[in-house]
Amino acid sequence: MDVRTFDNTFTKMAETIQIKTNANDADCKLAPILQEKAVSVYRLTVSKNEAFVPSPIVLEWKVPSVNVKGLWKPTADFSKRIEADWELTTLESRISIDAPVLCLFGNKDENILCFSCSNPVNRVELSAKYREEDNLFYCQVILFTECNYPISDFSIDIRLDHRNIHFSEALRNTALWWENSEDLKPMNVPAIAKKPLYSTWYQFHQDLEEELLLAECTLAHSLGFEAIIIDDGWQTKDNNRGYDYTGDWEPDRFEDFGGLVKKIQAIGMKVGVWYSIPFCGKKSKAYTKFKGKFLTENHRWAPVFDPRYPEVRQYLVQTYVGAVTNWGLDGLKLDFIDDFKKYPETTFDPSGKDTLSINTAVDLLLKAITNALLQIRPDIFIEFRQKYTGPAIRKYGNMLRAFDCPGDYTMNRVRITDIKLLAGNTAVHADMVTWHAQETVEIAALHYMNTLFGVPQISIMLTKATPEHLKMIAFYTRYWNENHEVLLSSDFLPTSPTENYPLLIAQKNNHTIIGLFSDTLVKLPLKWQKIDIINAKPSSSVLLSNEKESPGTGVSFQVWDCMGNITVQSDHFSDSEIQNIAVPPGGMLSLTREG
C-alpha cells in the first residue's frame, strides 16, 4: 500500500490528505484547483500508459471533533448520529443510489464540514467516522470498489466546505456546484410537476377497476388534485403483488387503456403510469426474447435487464415512447432503478455490450429515454423515488419522491426535507399519504400536514372517505395550491436534524410559513408581514416568542381547525414576549401585520 500526503493549506482545518492505493496501479495526483474563503476543491487524476483495472483508492483526512453534533447523509432517515470508526458501513453513491456528499453539523445546526465529489454516476463511498482514541473524525472518499473492467484514465473533484453557515445552505451550495457542471444540468420542471397528485398504489394496489378509478379522479380533481399516477396493476390481471408479468407492458386489465387515459384527462387531470424499468418477469414474452441478457435471474422479484446491451436499452426506450405516443400519457413513474447493479453472477464479458460499466449503461439508458420522450412531449413529468434522487438523476427526472413510508408521517416529513436540500428547483414529492378509514380527522390531518413542504401526494379511497376527512383534504389542498410558491421556496430552513426537523420554515415575498411538528418554541422573525404557523401535532399549544420586536400593534390573527373552520378571529395580538396561543390539533394560526 502506497500512502501519499497532500497538505491542504487553504482551509482553516489545514487537513493533511492521504492517498492510499496500490503504487503499481497508476499515477495518482491530487492538486488544488479552487480556494475561496473556506471552500476548497481538489482534483484527483489517475492515469497509466495502458488500460488497467484499478484497485481501490482511498483519500483520507482528519477533522477535530469540536462542536460536532451529528452527520447528515442523503438518506439517513431518523439517524443523523455520529458514527464510530469501528462501524463498517459507508455511504454508497452511484447514479441510482443517493449522492456523493456528507455533512458534519454543529450544535446550532451550523456546517462544520460538508464534503462532496463531482462524479455522481460511478460508485463512490464516503465516510466520516469518529475515532475514540484521539477524538478526531476520519473522513474518507473511496473509489473503485466495484470497478471490474479496465480504464485508461480518470479524474474526480473533491469539494470541502468549512464555512460557518447553516448546514442546509452548505448542502444547497453543493447542489449548485453539481448543477454548474455541463454534465449535470437538471431536467426542466413543468408546472404539473408541482401540483398535488393522486396515486392509486396504497388503495388499489394491483386491483384496479375503471369505473371506481374514474369516480376517484372526479372527486380528487374537485379537491384540488391535478394529476394521477396509475401504479402497478394496469399491465396485468395478476393480483399477487409480484412482477412475473413485467417486461411486456401490455394493459391487459383494461379493454381500452388509451380511452381510459382520455376520460381522466377530460376530468381535468394529467395522467402518468408506473413502470419498473429493470424487471423482466419470467412469464413475459420479453424474458424469452432477452434470455442471457440479464444482470441476474436470482432477484427476489424478477430477472433484471442488463442495460449494457444496446438492444436492451433500445427495447426499453421504445416501450416508453410507444406508451406516451399511443395512449397520450402526460408522465411516467420510473421505478426500481437501484436494482441495476452488480450481482454475484453478473459477468463482465464484453461480448455484445457497448460498455462494461453498469452505472454508465444506466446513464446512457436514462439519457436515451429522456431525450426520446422530450421529443414527443416537452412538458412530460418523470418521477423517480428515493434513494435514486441524486444529481445524476435530476438530469432525467423532474419529480423526486420520498421513499415508501405508508402510515408514517414523521418519516415522510424527514425524507421530503432530506431530498429538498439537494434538489434545487426539481419538484420534491411526498410519499403517498394514507390512513385508516376510522382515523380521526385531526390525526388524519397530521399525515397530510407533514407533506406540505413538499408536493402532496395522496392515496386515499376518496369515494369512501368521511365528509370530515374530505373537508380537511380540501382545506389543506386549497391552502397548498394558494401558497405553494412559499412552501417550495428555496428560502427554506430545516431545524434540528437529529430531532427529525421539528420546525420547518419557508419564506417568500414577506410571507413566512412555519411548520410546527412538536411542542417547540416558535421565535418570530425580526421583520415580518404575514406568518402562518401550521400546528402539525396533536397538542393545542403554540408557544410564541417575540423578544426582538413587539408585534402587538396593528396585528390581526386568525385560528383555523383542521377542516378550515375559523375558531378565533381578532384584531388584537398580545404584546407579551412569550405567549401561548390555543390552536386546535392539525389547525393553523395566521398573523398579519397591517401596512
N, C-alpha and C positions, 0 to 999 in steps of 0.2 A: 504494500500500500504506500503510495506516494502522497505525502502531505505537504502542501504548499501554502504559504500565507500571503495575505494581501492586507495591508494596513489601510483602514478606512479613516482618513484624516479629516474628512469633511463633516461628519455628523458629530453631535455633541457627545455620543457614547464612545466614539473612537474605537469601533469594533476592530478586531483582527479576524478577517475572513479566511478560513482554511478551505483549501480544495483537497478533497480526499478521493483518490482514484487509483487505478492501476496504471503505472507510469508507462507501460508498454502499449497502452491502447492508442493514445493520440496526444497531440499537443494541446494543452488546456491553458487558456489565458483569460484572466479577469482584469478588466480595465474600467476606470470610471468614465462615464460619458455625460453625466449631468450632476451638478451640485448647485442646489438652490435653497438657501436657508437651511432648514433641517431635513431636506429631501435629497436623497442621492440615488442615482441609477448606475448600475454596473452591468457591463456586457461580458458574458462568458462565451468564448468561442472554443469550439472543439474541432480539430482538423487532423487529417492524416493524408499521406500521399496516395493511398489506395482505400477502397471501400472496406469497412470493418464493422463488426458487431460490437458495440461499445459495452463495457462493463459499467455498473452504476457509478455515478459521480455525485459526491456529497459536498455541498457548500455549508459551512458551519461557522457560527459566530456566537458570542456570549453577550447577554444583556443583564445588568444587575437587577435583582428583584426588589425594586424600590417603588413603592406606591402602585403595585400591580394588584388589581382585584380579580381579574378574570381574563379569559381568552375567547374571542369571538371567532367562530368559523362559519362558513356559508350555510351549513345545515347541521347546527349543533342542537337545535330544538331547545329543550329545557336545560341543557348542560353547557353553560358558559364558564365552567370552572377551570381552575389551573390544573394542568396535567403534570404528573411526575415523570422523571426520565426513565423509570423502570416500567412505565406503561408502554406497550409495544405498538399501539395504534398510531397512525399518522393520517393527516388529511390527504386523501387521494383526489386529484383533479385531472380530468380529461374532458373531451368535448361533451360527453354525455353524463358527466358527474361533476357537480359543484363548480368552483372557480379557484384558481391558484392564489389565494390570499388568506392571511391570518392577521389578527389584530389583538395585541395586548392592550388592555384598557385599565384605567386607574379608578380610584375610589370616588371620583366625581364625574365618572363617565368620560374622562379625557383620554385621548390617544397617548399611549406610551411608545408603542412601535407597531406600525402597520406595514407588513412586507408582502410583496406580491411578485408574480412572474408574468412575462409578456406572452407566453405560449399557453393558451388555454385548450389547445387541441390535443397535443400529446400528453401522455401520462406524466404528471409531476407529483411528488409527495412533499408536503410541508409539515413542519412541527415546531413547537416552541415549548420545551419541556423544562420543568423546574428540577434542579439537582440539589438535593438536601445537604450534600457535603459542603457546598460553597455558596448556596443561596443565589445562584445565577440561573437565568434561563438560557438554555442551549437551543439556538434557532437553527433549523436546517432546511435546505432545499435539496431534494434528492431527485436525480434524473436517471433515466434509462433502466428503470427496474423491470420493465417488460419489453424491452427492445430486442426482438428475436430475429432481426433482419439487418442487413448491412446498411450503413450510411457512409457518406463521404465527408460531410462537414455539417456543423450545427452551431447555432448561436441562440442565446436567450438573454433577455434583460431582466435584472433583479432590481426592484424598486424598494427602498427603505425610507419610511416616513416617520420621523421622530417629533413632528410638530406638536405643540401643546394646544390641540384643538379637540373638539368633541369627536369621539370615536366614529360617529356616523358620518361626519364630514370627511374624515380620513378615508373611509370606505367609499363615499361618493366620489372623492377625488381619484381613487383607484379606478373606479368605473370609467371616469372621464379619460384617464390615461389609456385605458384599453380602447375606448371609442376613438381616440385620436389616431389610432393605427389604421392604415388603409385596409388591412386585412380583417378588421373587426368593426366595420361600420354597421350599426344596428339597422334592422329592417324597419321600414316605415310603419307607423302605428295609425290605422284608420280609426275614425270616430267610433265605430261599432265595437272596437276592442275595449273601449272604456264605457261600456253600457252594461247594466245589470243583466245577468244571464240565467236562464233556467236550464238545468241539466236533468236528464232522465235517470241517471245512474242509481242513486240511492233509493228511489221509489219504485222504478220499473225493473231495474237490473236488466235481465235479458228477456223479460216477459212484456214486450212492447205490443200495444194494441192501438190501432189507428184512431178510432173514434174517441177513446179516452185521451189520447195524446193531443188531438185537436181541441178537445174541451179544456185541457190543461193550458195549452198555448193561448187560447182565448182569454182565460182568466188571468194568466201570467201577464199578458200584454196590458190588460186593464189595470194591473197593479204597478206597471212601470217597467216591466222587463222587455227588452228589445231584441233578444237573441236566444236561441236554444241550441244546445248540443245534444244530438241524438246519440247516445252512448252505445256500448256493446249490446248486441241483440238484434240490431237491424239487419245483420248479414246472415242470420242463421235462425232456424226454428228450435235449435238445441238450447235447453234452459239449464244446463248443468254448470254454468259459470266457468266453463273451460274454454280452451282455444283450439279444439280439434279441427274446427272448420275455418280457421283464419287462413288467409293466403289467397283465396279466390275473390272474396269481397263482392259477392252477388247478393242482392237484397231479397233473400228467399222468403223472409217473413211478410213482405208487402207485395201485393199484386202490381202496384204502380208506384214505385218509390219516388220517381220524378214528380208524379202527380201529387203525392203527399207533401213534398217539398214546396210545390207551388201553393197548395192550400195553406200551409203555415205562413208562407211569405205574404199571402193575401190577408192574413190576420194582422200583419204588420211586424212580423219577427223575422230576423235573419236566421239562417239555418246552417249549422255546422254538423259534421259527422265524425265519429270516433274511428280511428284505425290503430291497431297495434302493429307498428312498422316491422319489427323483426320476426314475428311469429308466422310460421307456415305449418298449420296443423296437418297431422298425418292422414286426416280424412279429406283433405283438399286435393284438387287436381294439380295445384301448383307444387305440392310435395313430390309428386311423381316427376313432374317436369324438371325440378331443380335438385333432384336426388344427387348427393355428392357435393352440393354447393351450400353447405351449412357450416356455421361455426361450431355447432353442437346439435346432436339429436337427443341429448340426455337432459335437456332443460325440463324443469318440473311442469312447465306449461305446454311447450311445443318446440319443435326444432326451430333454430334461429338462423335466418338467412345470413349468408356471408357476403357483405357488401363489397368485398374486394373484387368480385366478379362483375365486369361491366354489364353483363346481361341481367344480373340480379338487380342492379341499380336501375337499369332501363325498364325492367318489368314493374318495379315499384313506382317509378315516375309515371309511367303510362297508366297505372292503376288510378292514381290520384287525379291526373289530368282528365282521364275518362269520366271519373265521378263528378268532378266540378263541371265539366262540359255537358255531360248527358243529363245530369239531374239538377243543374243550375244552383249548386251549393254556394254559400257565401263564405264558408270557412271549414277548417279541419282541426280536429284534435289528434295530434300525432303522439302516440303513447309508447312507452317501454323502450325507448332508445338506449337506456342504460344497459340493456341486455346485449347490445353489440359490444362484445369484449372477448378476451382470450379465455378459452376453456381448456381443461386438461387435454382434451382430444383435438383442439384446434391445431392445424398444421400450417407451416409457412413455406410449403412448396410453391414456387412461383407460377406453375403451370396454369394458364388461363386467367391469371389475376393481373391487373394493371398497377397494383400497389400491394405491398405486403403489410402495410400498416393498417390495422383495423380502424384506428382513430382517423387517419387520413381518408380512408374509404367512407366513413360516416360523414365527414366533412364534404366530400365530393357528392355523396348521395343527397344530403340536405340542400346543398347548393343547387343541384340539378332540379330537385323538387320545387324549391322556392322560385327559381328563375322561370321554370315552366308555368307554374301557377300564376305568377305575376303577369305573364304574357296574356293569360286568359282573363284574369280578374285583378286589376291593380290594387283594389281595396280589400283583398281577401284577408280574413283573420286566421291565424295559425296559433294554436295553443300547445305549449309544452308544459309539463309539470315538474316540480321538484323531484329529484335532485338535478335534472338537466335544465338549469336556469342560468348558466354562466354566460360570460361574454361571447363565447363562440356561438352559443345557441341564439343569442339576441340577433345574430345575422339572419336567422331563418325563421324566427317566430316573433310575433308582436304581442302575445299574451303568455304570461308565465304564472302558473297556478300553484298554490300551496299543495304539498303532498297530502294524500288522503288522511283525514283525521275525523271520521264521522262521529258526531256526538261530543267532540272535544273542542269547545270554543276557545279555551285558553291556548291550546296548541295552534289553532287556526290563526289567532292573533299573532303569536310568536313567529310562525312561518311566513305570514304575509309581511311582517316587519323585516325579517331577515332578508327576504328576497328583494324588498324595496331598496335596501341600502346599496345594492349593486346593480339595480335595474334601470337607472336613468329614466328615460321617458317611456320605456316599454311598459305596457299595462300589466299590473300585478293583480291577479285574481285570487279570491278566497277559494278554499276547498268548498264544495257544495254544502250549504247549511242544511241540516236535517235534525228533526227531533221527534219524539214520540207523540202520537196524536193526542194523548191525555196530558201532555205537559201544560203547566200553567202559562198563561200568556206572558207573565213577567219573566219567567225563566227562558221561554222560547225567544223573547226579545234579546236576552243576553247572547244567545247563539248568533243572532243576526247582527247585533251591535258590534260584536268582536270582529266583524268583517269590514266595517265601514271605512277604514283607512286603506283598504284595497278596493277592488271592484267586486261587489257582492255576486255570489252565485248561490242558487237555492235549488234544493231537490226535495220539495215537499209535495205531497199529493194535495194540491190546492183545492180540487173539487170536493175533497172530503174534509177540509180544514174547518175549524170553528169560525164563526163570524169575528170573534175577538182576535184570533190569530191572523185572519185576513186583514183586519183593520190595522193591526200592528205592522204587518208587512207593507201595507200600502203607505202608512205614515213614514216609516224609515226609508222606504224606496223613494218616495217623493222627496224626502229631505236629502237623500244622497244625490238624486238627479239634479236637484237645485244647487247643491253645494259641492259637487264632485271636483271642481277645479281647485277648491281649497283642500279637500280631503286627499287629493292626489298631488298636491303641490310638492315641488322639490324642497320647499322650506319646511322640512319635516324633522321633528326632534323626538326620537325614542329615548326613554329614560330607563336606567337601572336594568341592564340586560340580564344580570344574574338573578333578578327578581321577576323575569318574564315580562318586562316592559309594562309596569303598572300604570304608566302615564304616557300617552302619545299626544303630540302637539303638532298641528299643521296650521300654516298661516299663508294668507294671500290677500292683497288689496285691503289691508286694515281689518280683515276678518280672521279671527283665531278660533279654531275648533280644538277642544281638548277632550280626549278620550280618557275617562277615569275608570280603571278596571279593578281597583282595590281602594280601601279606605286610606287614601294618601292625601296629604295636604296639597292643595292646589294654590300655587303662587301666581297671582295675576301679573301679567306683563306690566312694565313701567308705563308704556304708552299703548293704548288700545282704543278701538272704536266699537267693535262688536265681538263678543265672545260667546260661543256655545260650549257648554260643558255636558258631555254625554255621560250619564250615570250608568255605566255598563257593569253594574254589580248588584247584588241582592239587597244591599242596605239602602236606607233612605237618607243617609248623612253625606252632605257635600261640604267639606271644610275648606274655607277660602282664607287666603292671606293677602292683604293689600297693604303691606308695610311700606312700600315705596311711595304710594300716592293714594290719597283718599278718593275713592271712586264715587262717593255718595251723590255729589252734586250733579243733577241733570242725567241721572242714570235710571232707566226703566228696566224691569226684568219680568220674564215670564217663565213659568214652570209647566211642563207637559208630562203626562204619564206616557206609558209605552204605546198607547193606542192613539196618541195625538190629541187627547183631551186636555185643555188648559185647566190646571188646578190652582195656579196663582198668577195674578197679573197685577203689577204695581208700578207706580212712578217713583217710588221711594226705595232707595237702596241704602242700607246702613253704612255709616262711616266707620264702623268698628274695624280695627286692624285684623282681627281674627273673628270670623263668624261662621256659624253652622247653618246651612240652608237645607230644609227638608225637600228632597226631590224623590219622587217615587222610584222604586227599583225599576231599572230599564227606562227611566224617563230622561228628561233633558231640561237644563237651565240655560236661558239665553239672557245675556246682559247687553244693553245697547246704550251708548253714550250719545247724548244729543249734541248736535253741532259739529 
